[in-house]
């Protein structure tokens, strides 16, 4: 009985993996800081930055940041490493979710220099999902 050969991790696979880990690290750290200090005390962010938003503290945005933009990309990175087809889909959700997060954030709260950087991160994650080598590696296509 012969086994199918393992496809190597291409540059595109490594790029997506690293982007997901970087996104996860930043969002987990930021999410924990916002949940731990929902009045902005940990990150020294005044609650006045939330004016115009439906939130009166950073608790809910911190939970979204932690779980959707922190834990999900970490799970996607692990799944990608283990060649799970769902990881490719999860990475796409992370990229879209990050872009939506930034667009909503820019439209509601004050501008911050990190917003374009994380918008670019979302776009890069989506672009890194596109190569056929990434889909093939994850087992989404042959």
Long-range contacts (C-beta under 8 A, 24 or more apart in sequence): 7-133, 7-136, 7-137, 9-137, 10-131, 10-133, 10-134, 10-137, 12-128, 12-131, 12-133, 12-134, 13-80, 13-133, 13-134, 13-137, 15-128, 16-80, 16-91, 16-125, 16-128, 16-129, 16-134, 17-77, 17-80, 17-81, 19-121, 19-124, 19-125, 19-128, 20-73, 20-74, 20-76, 20-77, 20-80, 20-91, 20-94, 20-125, 21-73, 21-74, 21-77, 22-121, 23-69, 23-70, 23-73, 23-94, 23-98, 23-121, 23-125, 24-70, 24-71, 24-73, 24-74, 24-77, 26-70, 26-118, 27-65, 27-66, 27-69, 27-70, 27-73, 28-66, 28-70, 28-71, 28-74, 30-62, 30-65, 30-66, 30-70, 31-62, 31-63, 31-64, 31-65, 31-66, 31-67, 31-69, 31-70, 32-62, 32-66, 33-62, 34-58, 34-59, 34-61, 34-62, 34-65, 34-66, 35-59, 35-62, 35-63, 35-66, 38-62, 49-109, 49-110, 50-109, 51-109, 52-108, 52-109, 53-108, 53-109, 64-101, 65-101, 68-97, 68-101, 69-94, 69-97, 69-98, 69-101, 72-97, 73-125, 79-138, 80-137, 80-138, 83-137, 83-138, 83-139, 84-138, 84-139, 85-138, 85-139, 85-140, 87-138, 88-129, 88-134, 88-135, 88-138, 88-140, 89-140, 91-125, 91-128, 91-129, 92-125, 92-126, 92-129, 94-122, 94-125, 95-122, 95-123, 95-124, 95-125, 95-126, 95-129, 96-122, 96-126, 97-122, 98-122, 98-125, 99-123, 99-126
